[in-house]
């Protein structure tokens, strides 16, 4: 009888612990962080074998420069004044909260609300006057939300409302940013995992999800000078699913956005415009939604902005930037360069994508997709502190691949 009672009490305690952890996943996050191996990640410059892939008018040569075993990057910048690519001029932020600088790996100063559950982590970094700000996934008292944190002290400066249900996938936060005059703009996706409620936030004027957002640099100045404790964040555009790449040519803004099953988009971002998600998409449903309806295709007929280009099937599009100088000089027209993660059997992803635009930059005239290699899930460009493409003295650029490292890409042997 005594043995039976002990087993019964053990089973009851196990059930209670399981329920408590399920309802309070932040507690498990804290335990995992405490138990996590704190050994420094070994990252060292190591240029390896050169691989080659033909484009239509040139060859891409690529080789590993800095190998690492971290899963995903969130931002990488190199001192733009140093034209010889150098690990000591490089700073790598990882989604798990690590940062690599000057040959060392350390933890970023983050609040207790930081969570890696639901594919969470640091999804973006922007820098202003040498101050670093991180967009991260957060969890507190069962509330999942997104926040912007000042990394020097770990303080939350901006936080969204709680997501309306637990079908959360923080991969959907996406995020990139641009500096333009007196403002910084950054993207915030809809972090849903087959959630009708979360998806609808992209059309909710009172929600920051599914939007391109803007912050005034004067507001950041007040934060830095301890004259304010909260950021004023405004909506610039709406109706976005997962806007992951973001760049500008002069004063024109462009974003790459993950579609659902198909429908990866390149959009020209215009103030106060609505890009239609989840009302319209060139992709299709992974599953039928609660009403059993498919997406509308025609954006314009539904008073939404049409994408400049939609890829069907999708390629898992990720980062976006302006083309390097070699491509600009060759094509002599507005040119954007994108990266991709996973694709599918029809389009494999893991590619470089070149968009050529007309002079008004309101139409894509050509798209070239160059598949590199099956193990390369390309996530970020190496940029300067303003998220502008970094080029070394020879015009080479650098990109990160999930779980592998940073590659150098060279565009060579152009046709005359």
C-alpha positions as CSV (number, residue, x, y, z in Angstrom):
1,X,0.0,0.0,0.0
2,X,2.8,2.4,0.9
3,X,4.6,1.6,-2.4
4,X,1.3,2.3,-4.3
5,X,0.9,5.7,-2.6
6,X,4.5,6.7,-3.4
7,X,3.9,5.8,-7.1
8,X,0.6,7.6,-7.1
9,X,2.1,10.7,-5.6
10,X,5.0,10.6,-8.1
11,X,2.5,10.3,-11.0
12,X,0.4,13.2,-9.7
13,X,3.5,15.4,-9.2
14,X,4.7,14.5,-12.8
15,X,1.3,15.6,-14.2
16,X,1.3,18.8,-12.2
17,X,4.8,19.7,-13.3
18,X,3.9,18.9,-17.0
19,X,0.8,21.1,-16.8
20,X,2.8,23.9,-15.1
21,X,5.6,23.8,-17.8
22,X,3.0,23.7,-20.6
23,X,1.2,26.7,-19.2
24,X,4.4,28.5,-18.3
25,X,7.0,27.7,-21.0
26,X,9.2,30.6,-19.9
27,X,10.1,28.6,-16.8
28,X,11.5,25.8,-19.0
29,X,13.4,28.5,-21.1
30,X,15.1,29.7,-17.9
31,X,16.1,26.2,-16.9
32,X,17.4,25.5,-20.4
33,X,19.4,28.7,-20.3
34,X,20.9,27.7,-16.9
35,X,21.9,24.3,-18.1
36,X,23.1,25.4,-21.5
37,X,26.8,24.7,-22.3
38,X,28.6,28.1,-22.1
39,X,31.7,27.0,-24.0
40,X,32.8,29.5,-26.6
41,X,31.9,28.6,-30.1
42,X,34.9,28.0,-32.3
43,X,34.9,30.4,-35.1
44,X,38.0,31.1,-37.1
45,X,38.7,32.4,-40.6
46,X,39.2,29.5,-42.9
47,X,39.0,29.9,-46.7
48,X,38.2,26.6,-48.3
49,X,37.4,25.1,-51.6
50,X,36.1,27.4,-54.3
51,X,32.8,26.4,-55.9
52,X,31.4,27.8,-59.1
53,X,27.9,28.2,-60.5
54,X,27.1,29.8,-63.9
55,X,24.7,32.7,-64.2
56,X,23.3,33.8,-67.5
57,X,26.1,36.4,-68.1
58,X,28.8,35.6,-65.5
59,X,30.1,33.0,-63.0
60,X,29.5,33.0,-59.3
61,X,32.5,31.8,-57.3
62,X,31.8,31.1,-53.6
63,X,33.9,29.7,-50.7
64,X,33.6,29.4,-46.9
65,X,35.3,32.2,-45.0
66,X,34.1,31.7,-41.4
67,X,32.6,28.4,-40.4
68,X,30.3,28.2,-37.4
69,X,27.7,25.7,-36.0
70,X,25.2,28.2,-34.7
71,X,21.8,27.6,-36.3
72,X,20.6,31.1,-37.5
73,X,22.0,34.6,-37.8
74,X,19.9,37.7,-37.0
75,X,22.2,40.4,-38.3
76,X,25.8,40.7,-39.5
77,X,27.8,43.8,-40.0
78,X,31.3,44.7,-41.1
79,X,33.1,48.0,-40.6
80,X,32.5,49.7,-44.0
81,X,35.8,51.6,-43.7
82,X,37.8,48.4,-43.7
83,X,37.8,47.1,-47.2
84,X,39.8,44.0,-46.5
85,X,37.3,41.5,-45.1
86,X,38.5,40.8,-41.5
87,X,37.0,38.9,-38.6
88,X,38.0,41.7,-36.2
89,X,35.9,44.1,-38.2
90,X,32.9,41.7,-38.2
91,X,30.1,41.4,-35.7
92,X,27.7,38.4,-35.9
93,X,24.4,38.3,-34.0
94,X,22.7,35.0,-33.6
95,X,19.0,34.3,-33.0
96,X,19.7,32.3,-29.8
97,X,21.1,35.5,-28.1
98,X,24.8,35.0,-28.8
99,X,27.0,37.6,-30.4
100,X,30.4,37.0,-32.0
101,X,32.9,39.9,-31.9
102,X,36.7,40.2,-32.0
103,X,37.2,36.4,-32.0
104,X,34.9,35.8,-29.0
105,X,31.4,34.6,-28.4
106,X,29.3,36.1,-25.6
107,X,25.7,36.4,-24.5
108,X,23.7,39.5,-25.5
109,X,22.2,41.4,-22.5
110,X,18.5,40.3,-22.8
111,X,15.5,40.6,-20.5
112,X,14.0,37.5,-18.8
113,X,11.1,37.7,-21.2
114,X,13.3,36.6,-24.1
115,X,12.2,33.2,-25.4
116,X,13.4,30.7,-28.0
117,X,10.2,28.7,-27.7
118,X,7.9,28.6,-30.8
119,X,11.0,29.1,-33.0
120,X,11.7,32.4,-31.2
121,X,14.8,34.4,-30.8
122,X,16.4,37.7,-31.8
123,X,14.9,38.3,-35.2
124,X,16.6,41.6,-36.1
125,X,19.1,44.2,-35.0
126,X,19.3,47.9,-35.9
127,X,22.1,50.3,-34.9
128,X,21.9,54.0,-34.2
129,X,24.8,56.2,-32.9
130,X,26.6,53.0,-31.8
131,X,23.6,51.9,-29.8
132,X,22.2,48.4,-30.6
133,X,18.5,47.6,-30.6
134,X,17.1,44.1,-31.0
135,X,13.7,42.9,-32.1
136,X,13.0,39.7,-30.2
137,X,10.3,37.2,-29.4
138,X,9.0,37.4,-25.8
139,X,7.0,35.4,-23.3
140,X,5.7,36.5,-19.9
141,X,3.0,35.0,-17.8
142,X,1.7,33.0,-20.7
143,X,1.6,36.0,-23.0
144,X,3.5,35.7,-26.3
145,X,4.5,39.0,-27.9
146,X,7.3,40.9,-29.8
147,X,9.5,43.6,-28.3
148,X,12.3,46.0,-29.1
149,X,15.1,46.0,-26.6
150,X,18.1,48.3,-26.0
151,X,21.0,45.8,-25.8
152,X,23.2,47.9,-23.6
153,X,20.8,47.4,-20.6
154,X,18.3,44.8,-21.8
155,X,15.3,47.2,-21.3
156,X,12.2,46.7,-23.3
157,X,11.4,49.9,-25.2
158,X,8.5,48.7,-27.2
159,X,6.2,45.7,-26.9
160,X,3.2,44.5,-28.9
161,X,0.0,43.2,-27.4
162,X,-0.3,39.5,-26.6
163,X,-0.9,37.2,-29.5
164,X,-4.5,36.1,-29.4
165,X,-3.9,32.3,-29.3
166,X,-1.1,29.8,-28.7
167,X,-0.7,28.7,-32.4
168,X,2.5,30.8,-32.6
169,X,5.4,30.4,-34.9
170,X,8.0,33.2,-34.3
171,X,9.7,32.4,-37.6
172,X,6.9,34.6,-38.9
173,X,8.3,37.7,-37.2
174,X,10.8,38.0,-40.1
175,X,12.3,41.4,-39.9
176,X,14.9,43.6,-41.5
177,X,15.3,47.4,-41.5
178,X,16.5,50.5,-43.3
179,X,17.7,53.9,-42.4
180,X,16.2,56.8,-44.4
181,X,16.8,60.4,-43.5
182,X,15.5,61.0,-39.9
183,X,13.8,57.7,-39.5
184,X,14.4,53.9,-39.1
185,X,11.9,51.5,-40.7
186,X,11.6,47.9,-39.7
187,X,9.3,45.0,-40.6
188,X,7.2,42.9,-38.3
189,X,5.4,39.8,-39.6
190,X,2.5,37.7,-38.5
191,X,3.9,34.9,-36.3
192,X,1.2,32.3,-36.9
193,X,1.1,28.6,-37.2
194,X,-2.2,27.9,-38.9
195,X,-3.8,30.5,-36.7
196,X,-6.7,32.4,-38.3
197,X,-6.7,34.9,-35.3
198,X,-3.1,35.8,-35.6
199,X,-3.2,36.0,-39.4
200,X,-6.0,38.6,-39.3
201,X,-3.8,41.0,-37.3
202,X,-2.1,42.0,-40.5
203,X,-5.4,43.9,-41.4
204,X,-6.0,45.2,-37.9
205,X,-5.1,48.9,-37.6
206,X,-4.7,48.5,-33.9
207,X,-2.1,45.8,-34.2
208,X,1.6,46.1,-35.1
209,X,1.8,42.6,-36.6
210,X,2.0,42.3,-40.4
211,X,3.3,45.8,-40.8
212,X,6.3,47.9,-41.8
213,X,6.9,50.2,-38.8
214,X,8.7,53.5,-38.4
215,X,10.7,55.1,-35.6
216,X,11.9,58.7,-35.5
217,X,15.6,59.1,-34.8
218,X,14.8,62.0,-32.6
219,X,12.8,59.6,-30.5
220,X,15.8,57.3,-30.3
221,X,17.9,60.2,-29.2
222,X,15.6,60.7,-26.2
223,X,15.9,57.0,-25.3
224,X,19.7,57.1,-25.5
225,X,19.8,60.3,-23.4
226,X,17.4,58.7,-20.8
227,X,14.8,61.3,-21.4
228,X,12.2,58.6,-22.4
229,X,11.6,55.0,-21.6
230,X,9.3,53.9,-24.4
231,X,9.6,54.2,-28.2
232,X,6.9,55.8,-30.3
233,X,6.3,53.3,-33.1
234,X,4.0,54.1,-36.1
235,X,2.6,52.0,-38.9
236,X,4.0,52.8,-42.3
237,X,2.3,50.1,-44.4
238,X,0.1,47.1,-43.6
239,X,-1.1,43.7,-44.9
240,X,2.2,41.9,-44.8
241,X,2.7,38.2,-44.0
242,X,6.4,37.7,-43.2
243,X,8.5,40.6,-44.6
244,X,12.0,39.3,-44.1
245,X,14.1,41.4,-46.5
246,X,14.1,45.2,-46.7
247,X,16.3,47.7,-48.6
248,X,16.1,51.0,-50.5
249,X,17.3,52.5,-53.7
250,X,17.5,56.3,-53.2
251,X,14.1,57.0,-51.5
252,X,12.3,54.0,-52.9
253,X,11.7,51.1,-50.4
254,X,11.6,47.4,-51.3
255,X,10.7,44.3,-49.3
256,X,10.8,40.6,-49.9
257,X,8.0,38.6,-48.2
258,X,7.3,35.0,-47.6
259,X,4.0,33.9,-49.1
260,X,2.0,30.9,-47.8
261,X,2.3,27.8,-50.0
262,X,3.7,29.8,-52.9
263,X,3.5,33.5,-53.4
264,X,6.8,34.8,-52.2
265,X,6.7,38.5,-53.0
266,X,8.9,41.4,-54.0
267,X,7.0,44.6,-53.0
268,X,7.6,48.3,-53.5
269,X,6.7,49.7,-50.1
270,X,4.7,52.9,-50.2
271,X,3.4,54.8,-47.1
272,X,-0.1,54.0,-46.0
273,X,-0.6,51.3,-48.6
274,X,-2.1,47.9,-47.8
275,X,-0.5,44.8,-49.4
276,X,-3.5,42.5,-48.8
277,X,-2.4,39.6,-46.5
278,X,-4.4,37.5,-45.6
279,X,-7.2,38.6,-47.9
280,X,-5.2,38.1,-51.1
281,X,-2.1,36.1,-52.1
282,X,-0.7,34.4,-55.2
283,X,0.1,31.4,-52.9
284,X,-2.4,28.9,-51.7
285,X,-3.5,27.5,-48.4
286,X,-1.4,25.0,-46.5
287,X,-4.8,24.1,-44.9
288,X,-8.3,25.4,-45.3
289,X,-8.9,28.2,-42.9
290,X,-11.8,28.3,-40.5
291,X,-14.3,29.4,-43.2
292,X,-12.9,26.9,-45.7
293,X,-12.1,29.6,-48.3
294,X,-9.1,30.0,-50.6
295,X,-7.2,33.3,-51.0
296,X,-8.3,35.9,-53.5
297,X,-5.7,36.4,-56.3
298,X,-6.4,39.8,-57.6
299,X,-4.9,42.5,-55.3
300,X,-5.9,45.5,-57.3
301,X,-9.6,44.6,-57.7
302,X,-9.7,44.2,-53.9
303,X,-8.1,47.7,-53.3
304,X,-4.7,46.3,-52.3
305,X,-1.2,46.9,-53.7
306,X,-0.1,44.3,-56.2
307,X,3.4,42.8,-55.7
308,X,6.1,43.8,-58.2
309,X,6.7,40.1,-58.6
310,X,5.3,36.9,-57.0
311,X,7.1,33.5,-57.1
312,X,4.8,30.5,-57.5
313,X,6.0,28.1,-56.3
314,X,7.9,29.9,-53.6
315,X,11.7,29.6,-52.9
316,X,11.7,30.6,-49.2
317,X,12.9,34.1,-50.0
318,X,15.0,35.8,-47.2
319,X,17.3,38.8,-47.3
320,X,17.2,41.7,-49.8
321,X,19.7,44.3,-50.7
322,X,20.9,46.4,-53.6
323,X,23.1,44.7,-56.1
324,X,26.9,44.9,-55.7
325,X,28.8,47.4,-57.8
326,X,29.8,44.7,-60.4
327,X,26.2,43.9,-61.2
328,X,25.2,47.5,-61.3
329,X,27.9,48.4,-63.7
330,X,27.1,45.4,-65.9
331,X,23.3,45.9,-66.1
332,X,23.2,49.7,-65.8
333,X,19.7,49.7,-64.4
334,X,18.0,49.5,-61.0
335,X,19.0,46.1,-59.5
336,X,18.1,44.2,-56.4
337,X,19.7,41.1,-55.0
338,X,17.9,38.5,-52.8
339,X,18.7,35.3,-51.0
340,X,16.6,32.2,-50.3
341,X,16.3,29.5,-47.7
342,X,14.3,26.3,-48.4
343,X,12.4,25.8,-51.6
344,X,10.6,22.7,-52.8
345,X,10.8,20.0,-55.6
346,X,9.8,22.5,-58.2
347,X,12.0,25.4,-57.0
348,X,14.9,24.3,-54.7
349,X,15.6,27.6,-53.0
350,X,19.1,28.0,-51.7
351,X,19.7,30.5,-54.4
352,X,20.7,34.0,-55.4
353,X,17.9,36.0,-57.0
354,X,18.6,39.1,-59.2
355,X,15.7,41.5,-59.9
356,X,16.2,44.1,-62.7
357,X,13.7,47.0,-62.6
358,X,12.6,49.7,-65.0
359,X,13.8,53.2,-64.5
360,X,10.7,54.2,-62.5
361,X,11.3,51.1,-60.3
362,X,7.6,50.2,-60.5
363,X,8.0,47.0,-62.6
364,X,10.3,44.0,-62.7
365,X,11.7,43.5,-66.1
366,X,13.9,40.5,-65.5
367,X,14.4,37.9,-62.7
368,X,17.3,35.4,-62.6
369,X,17.5,32.6,-60.0
370,X,20.9,31.0,-59.5
371,X,20.8,27.8,-57.4
372,X,24.0,27.3,-55.5
373,X,24.0,24.1,-53.4
374,X,21.5,21.9,-51.5
375,X,23.0,22.5,-48.1
376,X,23.1,26.3,-48.3
377,X,20.1,27.9,-46.7
378,X,21.0,31.5,-47.3
379,X,19.8,33.9,-44.6
380,X,21.7,37.3,-44.4
381,X,24.0,39.5,-46.3
382,X,27.0,41.0,-44.5
383,X,26.2,44.7,-44.4
384,X,27.4,47.9,-42.8
385,X,25.8,49.2,-39.6
386,X,22.9,50.7,-41.7
387,X,22.1,47.4,-43.4
388,X,23.7,48.5,-46.7
389,X,25.5,45.8,-48.6
390,X,29.2,45.4,-47.6
391,X,31.7,45.0,-50.5
392,X,35.4,44.3,-50.0
393,X,38.1,46.0,-52.0
394,X,37.7,43.5,-54.9
395,X,33.9,43.9,-55.0
396,X,33.2,40.6,-53.3
397,X,30.1,40.2,-51.0
398,X,29.4,37.9,-48.0
399,X,26.4,35.9,-46.9
400,X,25.4,33.6,-44.1
401,X,24.2,30.1,-44.4
402,X,22.3,28.5,-41.6
403,X,24.4,26.1,-39.5
404,X,27.4,26.4,-41.8
405,X,29.0,29.8,-41.8
406,X,29.8,32.9,-43.8
407,X,30.6,32.6,-47.5
408,X,32.3,34.9,-49.9
409,X,30.6,35.4,-53.2
410,X,32.5,36.7,-56.2
411,X,30.9,37.7,-59.6
412,X,33.5,37.0,-62.3
413,X,34.0,36.2,-66.0
414,X,31.3,38.6,-67.3
415,X,30.4,38.3,-70.9
416,X,31.6,41.3,-73.0
